[in-house]
Amino acid sequence: MEITEVRVTPVDEQKLKAYVSITFDNCFVIRDIKVINGNNGLFVSMPSKKKKDGTFKDTAHPLNNETRKMIEDRILKEYNDVLEKGTSV
């Protein structure tokens, strides 16, 4: 599995820093991934849906730590590249 495209849309909010879409093997896309500025720095939040009880459940997520790290590293690299280019909001 290869990440073939990452699209970063920066936003100017206190905690939410960007929305991200990521494409795998030019044939599968996941949208509404978020870059969040948390207490310990930036992290990636997978798309989720609010349940009736008020909790959130991921609608798409990696099944192992290796894949999660690959996705997070690539998203944060692309996010930082966008900021360096001055295309942030």
Number of C-alpha atoms within 10 A of each C-alpha: 6 10 16 13 16 20 16 24 17 19 14 10 11 9 13 16 21 22 20 24 16 20 16 14 11 11 7 10 14 16 15 15 20 21 25 18 16 12 8 6 7 15 17 21 17 20 18 15 12 11 9 7 6 8 9 12 12 11 11 14 15 12 8 8 9 10 13 14 13 13 19 18 14 15 25 17 13 17 22 14 13 16 14 10 8 9 10 16 11
